[in-house]
Amino acid sequence: MSTYMAKVNEVERKWYILDAAGKPMGRTAVAAANILRGKHRAEYTPGVDCGEFVIIINADKAVLTGNKLQDKYYYHHSGYVGGMKKIQYKTLMAERPEFAMEQAVKGMLPKNTIGRKSLTRLKVYAGDAHKQAAQKPEAYEF
């Protein structure tokens, strides 16, 4: 018996919806990253992009456990000397919860072309309304 290897043109992509309300941000990000990679499928192939589409709703209601709201920072650099900037997660979750969730998922994807392509299939919304109702997404329990 030979090993089945998935091919890009044979992959059928479904849409899944994850509700982050009351759940830890990291757990939601892990579930989203696994679906984006396709690791939940029986025909998962590491070198092939066989992941699905993911919609995360209620990103503003995601929970950061422990003291992460005060102790955790998002760092970015402007490219100029002395251009390091940092934003506390308390501020980030209040102003841009979608961005915080995207960064959590991005950190769990591989740093290559498959990871960058997978991230384009992620849609994050702060509230419970989303624009992908026509795709008929399935609820995913994690």
Phi, psi and omega per residue, in radians:
M1 nan 2.312 -3.110
S2 -1.660 2.740 3.124
T3 -1.387 2.333 3.123
Y4 -1.398 2.280 3.078
M5 -2.056 2.114 -3.131
A6 -1.202 2.601 3.081
K7 -2.050 2.581 -3.025
V8 -1.036 -0.734 -3.075
N9 -1.341 -0.162 3.122
E10 -1.683 -0.154 -3.066
V11 -1.358 2.204 3.037
E12 -1.772 2.130 -3.057
R13 -1.696 2.289 3.074
K14 -1.861 2.939 3.119
W15 -1.910 2.317 3.085
Y16 -2.134 2.590 3.117
I17 -2.113 2.268 3.127
L18 -1.985 2.295 3.085
D19 -1.754 2.029 -3.068
A20 -1.590 0.044 -3.060
A21 -1.125 2.106 3.080
G22 1.345 0.043 -3.135
K23 -1.858 2.637 3.109
P24 -1.084 2.461 -3.110
M25 -1.036 -0.716 -3.118
G26 -1.128 -0.707 3.119
R27 -1.137 -0.699 3.091
T28 -1.133 -0.725 -3.136
A29 -1.149 -0.667 3.101
V30 -1.101 -0.809 3.137
A31 -1.077 -0.744 3.138
A32 -1.141 -0.742 -3.129
A33 -1.124 -0.685 3.114
N34 -1.143 -0.678 3.110
I35 -1.230 -0.733 3.134
L36 -1.072 -0.625 3.107
R37 -1.360 -0.487 -3.088
G38 1.624 0.297 -3.086
K39 -1.247 -0.227 3.117
H40 -1.462 -0.124 -3.094
R41 -1.604 2.620 3.104
A42 -1.223 -0.513 -3.107
E43 -1.663 0.486 3.122
Y44 -1.049 2.288 3.082
T45 -2.236 2.173 -3.030
P46 -1.049 -0.642 -3.066
G47 -1.558 0.066 -3.085
V48 -2.116 2.428 3.111
D49 -1.402 1.640 -3.089
C50 -2.054 0.545 -3.115
G51 -1.501 3.073 -3.086
E52 -1.980 3.118 3.057
F53 -1.550 2.514 -3.127
V54 -2.297 2.318 3.027
I55 -2.015 2.180 3.078
I56 -1.919 2.123 3.111
I57 -1.919 2.846 -3.141
N58 1.008 0.729 3.116
A59 -1.133 -0.465 3.126
D60 -1.272 -0.291 3.138
K61 -1.742 0.121 3.074
A62 -1.193 2.604 -3.033
V63 -1.871 2.395 2.960
L64 -1.851 2.099 -3.047
T65 -1.399 2.835 3.108
G66 1.165 -2.491 -3.132
N67 -1.755 0.432 -3.038
K68 -1.125 -0.522 3.127
L69 -1.062 -0.633 3.139
Q70 -1.618 -0.624 -2.983
D71 -1.612 -0.373 -3.060
K72 -1.619 2.437 -3.125
Y73 -2.245 2.601 2.978
Y74 -1.759 2.133 -3.117
Y75 -1.858 2.457 2.968
H76 -2.610 2.771 -3.041
H77 -2.159 2.427 -3.105
S78 -1.369 -0.321 -3.081
G79 1.765 -0.196 3.105
Y80 -1.725 2.840 3.115
V81 -1.086 2.282 -3.128
G82 1.271 0.353 -3.050
G83 -1.648 0.343 3.117
M84 -1.286 2.239 3.124
K85 -2.131 2.593 3.080
K86 -2.424 2.508 -3.134
I87 -2.247 2.267 3.114
Q88 -1.216 2.493 -3.102
Y89 -1.132 -0.419 3.058
K90 -1.066 -0.767 3.099
T91 -1.248 -0.747 -3.105
L92 -1.092 -0.742 3.131
M93 -1.215 -0.506 3.113
A94 -1.325 -0.656 -3.043
E95 -1.676 -0.728 -3.047
R96 -2.409 1.205 -3.108
P97 -1.160 -0.498 3.114
E98 -1.123 -0.733 -3.138
F99 -1.135 -0.712 3.132
A100 -1.088 -0.720 3.129
M101 -1.197 -0.703 3.107
E102 -1.074 -0.704 3.130
Q103 -1.159 -0.634 3.112
A104 -1.133 -0.735 3.132
V105 -1.230 -0.722 -3.131
K106 -1.036 -0.664 3.131
G107 -1.176 -0.322 -3.115
M108 -1.732 -0.021 3.097
L109 -1.693 2.736 3.118
P110 -1.151 2.618 -3.114
K111 -1.602 1.167 3.109
N112 -2.633 -2.973 -3.069
T113 -1.136 -0.590 3.124
I114 -1.158 -0.706 3.118
G115 -1.150 -0.722 3.124
R116 -1.178 -0.672 3.111
K117 -1.193 -0.654 3.133
S118 -1.124 -0.646 -3.104
L119 -1.144 -0.426 3.111
T120 -1.232 -0.290 3.125
R121 -1.607 0.141 3.133
L122 -1.719 2.260 3.067
K123 -2.144 2.193 -3.093
V124 -2.131 2.353 3.130
Y125 -2.281 2.453 -3.134
A126 -1.255 -0.678 -3.131
G127 -1.690 -2.893 -3.119
D128 -1.667 0.020 3.106
A129 -1.663 2.450 3.093
H130 -2.440 2.883 -3.024
K131 -1.727 0.083 -3.045
Q132 -1.841 0.622 -3.136
A133 -1.178 -0.523 -3.129
A134 -1.164 -0.401 -3.137
Q135 -1.441 -0.088 3.135
K136 0.909 1.131 -3.107
P137 -1.233 2.562 3.094
E138 -1.633 2.487 3.065
A139 -1.253 2.371 -3.141
Y140 -2.039 2.118 3.130
E141 -1.659 2.286 3.129
F142 -2.269 nan nan
